[in-house]
Structure formats: structure tokens, C-alpha cells
């Protein structure tokens, strides 16, 4: 093997390691923080609405910055964006561990979301730049697998850390790994990838996009106050302005026209949005239920909640392979239907619901989400021409974040209407249980709409970009 081949292999290995670390750290943090929420509430005396914003603030920040930083990485360099994103995320994690108030914790979660957006938008793009088509699928599979491993390990390790070392240790745990990743980037990676260097960045569109998300989410959190309706209306207005602007600017931050021209692409993204909207808050709600209503310790709650992502991690690669032989819409629709069944079953949760019943239903939901996720992503990426693969990848990430944020928004809204601005204490456990049941009822109905969107997307064209 020549020296250039050795250097090329070393570069690929380094890229795969650092991107895999980035793919693991952020979902690990998200799922582990959910288990630590009761301890955080006790530390800062947060009410139910503020507690939900510990999770929502991160998602909102990541959603706002995901698309703009993807574009900035193409213009100014993906390696630089990834490295700075990891630094920002690591620093924000340390600051979160040092928080002395709920307000400071929320601010650090926003900063974590910004760093996460920089990591995700640039990491997969670097993988695509470094690995040729014949090796790219394996590399992508490892990176995506790291996401599911992070989701799986988060509740378990988060519960262990919270129970034995306190909630602050959950934020400190990823810091050494993040610093090691940054060191590898600057030490081993000498190249830079900036295929759009010199092009214009759509700052105006990015601002419109951010304003729309902030106004809608803050409005939802303030319901039923009269001002909330004005905020939601303002958010919808900015969303309309954003769409109008993106259709007229020569170099948009999001290619809106692709959603109009491509039926499979549009409805596959809609199905993804609905699925994440209906499923992301499940861990948040069940974590609170297990610790408040069932009085389980964080470690035990984490071991129960790990069921769904573990089944999902096993099922997703198999479902993705199946979708290469069968139309993805069929496999994905079956997965969405199974998810709807699991969500509907959880509407029966009560104080006496046994743990084995929850674990069994989480297996059903993990199977459903696993059957949906990979085939649906396959449909999105295979429905566009090769020159639009970057846009399609960005759309997948954006739909995921918007769905996750919407899911937490629904949970926050229900807490605001049913519990109000109060902490979840034993005298309010009946209202909390009512909130959980209402949430699962709404989520199951959402999934039924998702099945319809998944089925009517149509068949993939014969000349798919993945072929």
C-alpha cells in the first residue's frame, strides 16, 4: 500500500470516528436529560411548563440553526463548522452542569442546540465528501447507528449518573469525549470542504425562519393566555413571509420548490414530521410517569425506557434493507400503524399499570418506529436527483427537529391547560395522569394521519438516485 493510500485510509478513519462521536453525543444527552428532569425540578423548583422547556429549548435552538449552519458550512468550510460546533456543545454542557438557576440552565440548553446544529449539518456532509459511493453506505450506517446507540444508552447511563452522582454529572459526562473529538479534527484532518465557497448566504431567510419558530413555540407555551394566540398568529405570519422570500431569492436557504414538484419527497417529509411529532415526547412523559406515579428510581426508569430505542436500533437496518426490495411506503406505513397502536395503548396508563405491560408496549413502538424510519428516509433520499441529495439530507434533519419540537410543544400545551403553572407534586398527580392520557390520545391520532400521508405519497420512480 502506497503512502498516499495510507494517508487516505487514515483520513477516512479519523472522519468516521469524529462524526460518529458527534452522532452519539447529542442524542445521548437528549435522552439522558429526560431521566434527570425530576432531579432538576427539585434543584430549581421549576413548574411543569418550565421543566418541559429544559428539553424544548434545546430542540428549538437546534431547529432554528440547523438549516443556516448547513449553508454556512458549505460556504465557509465543513471541518471548521464541525470543530467549532463540538467546542460550543462541550462548553455549553460544562456550563449547564455549573448552572445556579433554571434560567441559566435554559440558556445553556439553547447554546447546546446551536452547537448540535453545527455538528449534525457538517458531520454527515464531511462523510459524504470523504467516502466514495462504494464505501459511503457503510460509513453512513455506522454514523446513524451511533445515533440509536446514544438514544439507547442515554436513559440507562443517565439514570445511573443521576441516581449516584447527581443530575449535573449527566452534562459533564460527554465533555471529555467532545474535547478528544476536537483534538482529532485539528490534529489529523488537514483538508477543508467548502464546495459553495464565495456564494451568498441567505441571512434574511434564516431570520424569517427563526422568528417563525420562536413565535409559534413561545405562543404554545403561554396557552391559554390571550397573548398566546397573538404569538402563534405572528409565527404563522413569519412562516408565510419565509416561504414567500425563499421562492424569490436566487440562493435560498431551503429549496421550497422541491416540495411542490416532487410528490414522494413532499409526502415522505410530511410523514416524517408527523411521526416525530407523535413520538418524541413519549420518553419525556414516561420518564416523569415512572418516577412520579410509579415512584421508580432514575436508574430503574432508564432501564425500562431503553426498550424502545434498543428494538429500534435492531430493526432499523433490517427495515432499510427490506425497503430496497419492497416499495418503502408500504414498509413505512406498517411501521407508522404499529406506532399508532402502541400510542393508543398508552392512553390506558394508570397508577397500577405494571412495568411488564409498559415494556411490552415499548417493544411494539420500537418495532413500529424502526419499520418506519429507515424506509421513509430511503424514500426521501431516493426520490431526488443526485444534485439535490444535500437538500434532501437537510430536509430529513429539519423535519426531525421540527417534529421533535412540535411533540414537546404539544406536551407543554397540555401541561399548561391541565396542570397550569405549578410543580408536579403528589396533590397534582391526577392532573398529571390526565395530561399524559390526553397527550397519548393526540399522538395516536396524529399517527393515523401519518399512515395516510405515507400511503398516498405514491411509488418511487424507477430511476432512483440511489440506484
PERACOR-V979908 format. One record per residue. N is the residue number from 1. PHI is phi as a letter, one per 30 degrees, with the letter a starting at -180 (NA if undefined). NEAR is the number of other ideal C-beta (glycine too) atoms within 8 Angstrom. D_FIRST is the distance of its C-alpha to the first C-alpha in Angstrom with 1 decimal. Layout:
N	PHI	NEAR	D_FIRST
N	PHI	NEAR	D_FIRST
This chain:
1	NA	4	0.0
2	d	5	3.8
3	d	5	6.8
4	d	6	8.3
5	d	8	6.2
6	d	9	6.7
7	d	8	10.2
8	d	8	10.8
9	d	9	10.4
10	d	9	12.5
11	d	12	15.0
12	d	12	15.4
13	d	8	16.0
14	d	12	18.5
15	d	13	20.2
16	d	12	20.7
17	d	10	22.1
18	d	15	24.5
19	d	14	25.7
20	d	11	26.2
21	d	13	28.3
22	d	15	30.3
23	d	15	30.9
24	d	12	32.2
25	d	14	34.3
26	d	13	36.8
27	d	13	37.8
28	d	14	38.0
29	d	15	40.4
30	d	12	42.4
31	d	16	43.1
32	d	18	43.7
33	d	13	46.1
34	e	15	48.2
35	d	17	48.9
36	d	14	49.9
37	e	14	52.4
38	e	11	55.6
39	d	11	54.8
40	d	13	54.2
41	d	12	57.5
42	d	7	59.3
43	d	7	57.9
44	c	9	58.9
45	i	7	61.7
46	d	10	60.1
47	d	8	62.0
48	d	13	60.4
49	d	11	59.6
50	d	10	58.0
51	d	12	56.0
52	d	14	54.5
53	d	11	53.5
54	d	16	51.2
55	d	13	49.0
56	d	14	50.1
57	d	12	49.6
58	d	14	45.9
59	d	13	45.6
60	d	14	47.8
61	d	16	45.9
62	d	14	42.5
63	d	14	44.1
64	d	13	45.5
65	c	13	42.4
66	e	15	39.7
67	d	13	40.2
68	e	13	40.9
69	d	14	37.8
70	d	13	35.7
71	d	13	37.0
72	d	10	36.8
73	d	17	33.1
74	d	12	32.5
75	d	11	34.5
76	c	8	33.7
77	k	10	30.2
78	d	14	28.8
79	d	13	27.0
80	d	10	30.2
81	d	15	32.3
82	d	18	30.3
83	d	11	30.3
84	d	9	34.0
85	d	17	34.8
86	d	17	33.4
87	d	11	35.3
88	d	12	38.5
89	d	16	38.2
90	d	14	37.6
91	d	10	40.5
92	d	14	42.7
93	d	16	42.1
94	d	11	43.2
95	d	11	46.3
96	d	12	47.1
97	d	10	47.2
98	c	7	49.6
99	e	10	51.8
100	c	4	55.5
101	a	7	56.9
102	d	11	56.2
103	d	6	56.0
104	d	10	53.3
105	d	13	51.3
106	d	12	51.6
107	d	8	50.5
108	d	13	47.3
109	d	14	46.6
110	d	12	46.9
111	d	13	44.4
112	d	15	42.0
113	d	17	42.3
114	d	14	41.4
115	d	16	38.3
116	d	14	37.4
117	d	16	37.8
118	d	18	35.3
119	d	15	32.7
120	d	14	33.0
121	d	16	33.3
122	c	16	30.3
123	d	14	28.0
124	d	12	27.6
125	d	15	27.5
126	d	14	24.4
127	e	15	22.7
128	d	9	23.7
129	d	8	22.4
130	d	8	18.9
131	c	9	18.3
132	d	5	18.5
133	e	4	21.3
134	d	4	19.3
135	c	9	18.2
136	d	11	21.3
137	d	6	23.7
138	d	7	22.0
139	d	12	21.6
140	d	10	25.2
141	d	9	26.4
142	d	10	25.1
143	d	15	26.8
144	d	10	30.0
145	e	10	30.0
146	d	12	30.1
147	d	11	33.3
148	d	13	35.0
149	d	10	34.0
150	d	16	35.5
151	d	14	38.6
152	d	12	38.8
153	d	11	38.4
154	e	17	40.6
155	d	19	44.0
156	d	12	43.3
157	d	12	41.8
158	d	17	44.2
159	d	17	47.1
160	d	11	46.1
161	d	15	45.6
162	d	16	48.9
163	d	8	50.9
164	c	6	49.8
165	b	6	48.8
166	j	7	50.5
167	d	11	49.4
168	d	9	48.0
169	d	11	45.2
170	d	14	43.9
171	d	14	43.1
172	d	10	41.7
173	e	9	39.3
174	d	12	36.5
175	e	11	36.8
176	d	6	34.3
177	d	9	31.6
178	d	15	32.3
179	d	9	32.0
180	d	9	28.7
181	d	13	27.4
182	d	12	28.7
183	d	8	27.2
184	d	12	23.7
185	d	14	24.3
186	d	7	25.4
187	d	6	23.0
188	c	8	19.6
189	c	12	20.4
190	c	3	20.9
191	d	6	21.3
192	b	7	24.6
193	b	10	25.7
194	b	11	29.2
195	d	6	29.6
196	c	8	33.4
197	e	8	33.7
198	j	4	37.2
199	d	8	38.8
200	d	5	41.9
201	c	11	42.1
202	d	12	45.0
203	d	6	46.7
204	d	8	50.0
205	d	14	48.6
206	d	13	46.8
207	d	8	50.1
208	e	12	52.0
209	d	14	49.5
210	d	10	49.7
211	d	10	53.5
212	d	14	53.9
213	d	14	51.9
214	d	11	53.6
215	d	13	57.1
216	d	14	56.8
217	d	13	55.2
218	d	9	57.7
219	d	17	60.5
220	d	13	59.6
221	d	15	59.6
222	c	10	63.2
223	e	10	64.8
224	c	5	67.7
225	e	6	68.7
226	e	5	70.2
227	d	8	67.7
228	d	13	64.8
229	d	8	65.8
230	d	9	65.8
231	d	13	62.3
232	d	12	60.9
233	d	9	62.7
234	d	10	61.2
235	d	16	57.7
236	d	10	58.3
237	d	8	59.6
238	d	12	56.5
239	d	10	54.4
240	d	8	56.4
241	d	10	56.1
242	d	12	52.3
243	d	9	52.1
244	e	8	54.4
245	d	12	52.4
246	d	14	49.0
247	d	9	50.4
248	c	5	51.6
249	d	10	48.9
250	d	4	46.4
251	b	7	43.3
252	d	12	44.3
253	d	11	42.6
254	b	12	43.0
255	d	8	43.2
256	d	10	46.6
257	d	7	47.0
258	d	12	44.2
259	d	9	46.4
260	d	7	49.3
261	d	5	47.5
262	c	10	45.3
263	d	7	47.3
264	d	14	44.5
265	d	14	42.7
266	d	11	46.0
267	d	13	47.3
268	d	17	44.0
269	d	13	43.9
270	d	9	47.6
271	d	16	46.9
272	d	15	44.2
273	e	12	46.6
274	d	14	49.3
275	d	17	47.2
276	d	15	46.0
277	d	15	49.6
278	c	14	50.9
279	b	13	48.4
280	d	11	47.1
281	d	12	50.4
282	e	12	50.6
283	d	12	48.8
284	e	14	50.9
285	d	12	54.1
286	d	13	53.3
287	d	15	52.2
288	d	13	55.6
289	d	13	57.4
290	d	14	55.9
291	d	12	56.7
292	d	11	60.0
293	d	9	61.7
294	d	10	60.1
295	h	5	59.9
296	d	9	56.5
297	d	8	54.5
298	e	16	51.4
299	d	12	49.1
300	d	10	50.9
301	e	16	50.9
302	d	17	47.1
303	d	10	46.6
304	d	14	48.7
305	d	16	47.1
306	d	12	43.6
307	e	11	44.6
308	d	14	44.1
309	d	13	40.6
310	d	10	39.3
311	d	13	40.7
312	d	15	39.4
313	d	13	35.8
314	d	9	35.9
315	d	12	37.6
316	e	13	35.9
317	d	10	32.5
318	d	9	34.7
319	d	16	37.0
320	d	12	34.3
321	d	8	33.1
322	d	10	36.7
323	d	15	37.3
324	d	6	34.8
325	c	5	37.2
326	c	7	40.5
327	e	8	41.8
328	e	14	40.7
329	d	15	44.3
330	d	8	45.6
331	d	15	43.2
332	d	17	43.6
333	d	11	47.4
334	d	9	47.7
335	d	17	45.7
336	d	16	48.0
337	d	11	51.1
338	d	13	50.0
339	d	16	49.5
340	d	15	53.0
341	d	11	54.5
342	d	13	52.9
343	d	16	54.2
344	d	10	57.7
345	d	9	57.8
346	d	12	57.3
347	d	10	60.5
348	c	7	62.3
349	e	11	61.0
350	b	6	63.8
351	d	7	64.5
352	c	4	64.5
353	d	9	61.3
354	d	6	59.4
355	d	7	55.8
356	d	6	54.8
357	d	8	56.1
358	d	13	54.0
359	d	10	50.8
360	d	8	51.5
361	d	11	52.0
362	d	14	48.8
363	d	11	47.0
364	d	12	48.6
365	d	15	47.6
366	d	15	44.0
367	d	13	43.8
368	d	16	45.5
369	d	14	43.3
370	d	17	40.1
371	d	14	41.3
372	d	17	42.2
373	d	13	39.3
374	d	12	36.2
375	d	17	38.1
376	d	15	39.9
377	d	11	36.8
378	e	13	35.3
379	d	16	38.5
380	d	15	38.3
381	d	13	34.7
382	d	12	35.3
383	c	14	38.6
384	c	14	37.4
385	d	5	35.6
386	d	6	32.0
387	d	4	33.4
388	c	11	35.4
389	d	11	32.8
390	d	8	32.9
391	d	11	36.7
392	d	13	36.6
393	d	11	34.3
394	d	13	36.8
395	d	13	39.7
396	e	13	38.4
397	d	12	38.1
398	d	12	41.5
399	d	12	43.3
400	d	10	42.0
401	d	12	43.3
402	d	13	46.5
403	d	15	47.1
404	d	13	46.5
405	d	14	48.8
406	d	11	51.4
407	d	15	51.3
408	d	15	52.0
409	d	13	54.6
410	d	14	56.4
411	d	14	56.5
412	d	14	57.7
413	d	11	60.4
414	d	12	61.7
415	e	12	61.8
416	d	14	63.8
417	d	8	66.2
418	c	10	66.8
419	c	11	66.3
420	i	7	66.8
421	d	6	65.9
422	b	9	66.2
423	d	9	64.0
424	d	12	63.3
425	c	7	65.9
426	e	4	67.6
427	d	4	70.5
428	c	11	68.2
429	d	12	66.2
430	e	6	68.2
431	d	9	67.2
432	d	15	63.6
433	d	13	63.6
434	d	9	65.3
435	d	13	62.6
436	d	13	59.8
437	d	11	61.6
438	d	10	62.1
439	d	13	58.5
440	d	14	57.3
441	d	10	59.9
442	d	10	58.7
443	d	16	55.0
444	d	14	55.8
445	d	8	57.8
446	e	11	54.9
447	d	16	52.6
448	d	9	55.1
449	d	9	54.8
450	d	14	51.0
451	d	12	51.3
452	d	8	53.4
453	d	12	50.9
454	d	16	48.0
455	d	8	50.0
456	d	7	51.3
457	d	13	48.0
458	j	7	47.8
459	d	6	45.0
460	d	10	41.5
461	d	7	41.2
462	d	4	39.5
463	c	4	37.0
464	d	9	35.5
465	d	11	32.8
466	d	6	30.7
467	d	5	30.8
